[in-house]
Amino acid sequence: MEQPSACPTCQHCGAEIKLEKDQECPGCHRDVKECIVDTSATSSIYPM
């Protein structure tokens, strides 16, 4: 169920981030490093 890391989505707004081009999120304009959660580290960030 893991998404390929080609186009991750922002954890804040859900916008699609293009890692090669985008320095900030096209949706919420945070730095892409803030927006992309390393899902291999933990998935407990999502309080579902």
C-alpha positions as CSV (number, residue, x, y, z in Angstrom):
1,M,0.0,0.0,0.0
2,E,3.1,2.3,0.0
3,Q,2.9,5.1,-2.4
4,P,6.0,5.6,-4.7
5,S,7.9,8.6,-3.5
6,A,7.8,10.3,-6.9
7,C,4.9,12.5,-5.9
8,P,4.3,12.6,-2.1
9,T,1.4,14.4,-0.7
10,C,1.6,17.2,2.0
11,Q,0.7,16.0,5.5
12,H,-0.9,19.4,6.2
13,C,-3.0,20.1,3.1
14,G,-2.8,17.0,1.0
15,A,-1.4,18.8,-2.1
16,E,0.9,16.8,-4.4
17,I,4.5,17.8,-4.1
18,K,7.0,17.4,-6.9
19,L,10.3,16.7,-5.1
20,E,12.5,17.8,-8.0
21,K,10.8,21.1,-8.6
22,D,9.0,22.3,-5.5
23,Q,10.9,24.0,-2.7
24,E,7.6,24.7,-1.0
25,C,4.2,23.0,-0.9
26,P,1.9,24.3,-3.7
27,G,-1.0,24.1,-1.3
28,C,0.1,25.4,2.1
29,H,3.4,26.9,1.1
30,R,5.4,25.3,3.9
31,D,8.9,24.0,3.2
32,V,8.6,20.6,1.6
33,K,10.7,19.0,4.4
34,E,7.9,20.0,6.8
35,C,5.2,18.7,4.5
36,I,6.6,15.2,3.7
37,V,6.5,12.8,6.6
38,D,8.9,9.9,6.4
39,T,6.3,7.1,6.5
40,S,8.9,4.5,7.0
41,A,9.8,6.1,10.3
42,T,6.3,6.1,11.8
43,S,2.7,6.2,10.8
44,S,1.4,7.2,14.2
45,I,1.3,10.8,13.2
46,Y,-2.1,10.3,11.7
47,P,-4.6,10.2,14.5
48,M,-7.0,7.9,12.7
